């Protein structure tokens, strides 16, 4: 299966033409216009610093339906007791910088400086959002992603204290559910999110659901009011 080389025009090939591993295209840029068009089609960028930009559309797709989130008894207690203060769009730069740091045992990170600045631009435009978990005044966990229609596309999360990122993700899911969001895109499988109820679905089903959810107005701007 050929890998498509993107040109200056913001056009992606149909997602069903992705390789078996999920690679759809290479090249292009990380302009806000291209990134938003990619998300609208269920495509996302993921690459190492020395590689060209690689665009993915894996099959199956790993997603969480907010109505199906699984919260353990212990996590319910942690949330109820207020172990963490959860904020929204409180410090996007700090969250993405924390996500950018290599994990233990990793030599590098897929969040390049170019990638980081691209999502900061999306945040300033009201499309990208962060969720922070705090202990006092210390940022101990969080996540960030992109919102379009009634879908939230999760990008990355980090934790410095046990259960911090999980508390942020659960709180986000509950707030999204309150606002009638129907899908959280988790992209590729992880045991952490599987334990919270995320599941694999066929790419075609994901695309059909996404197209329906994009018909709704995007909740742009800062999400600080989510904490209310």
Secondary structure, DSSP 8 states (H G I E B T S, - for coil): ---EEE-SS-----GGGS-TTSEEEEE----HHHHHHHHHTT-EE---TTS--EEE--SSEEEE-GGG----HHHHHHHHTTSSEEEESS-HHHHHHHHHS--TT-S--S--HHHHHHHHHHHHTTSEEEEEEEETTEEEEEEEEEEETTEEEEEEEEESSTTHHHHHHHHHHHHHHHTT--EEEEES--HHHHTTT-EEE-HHHHHHHHHHHTTS----S--GGGG-
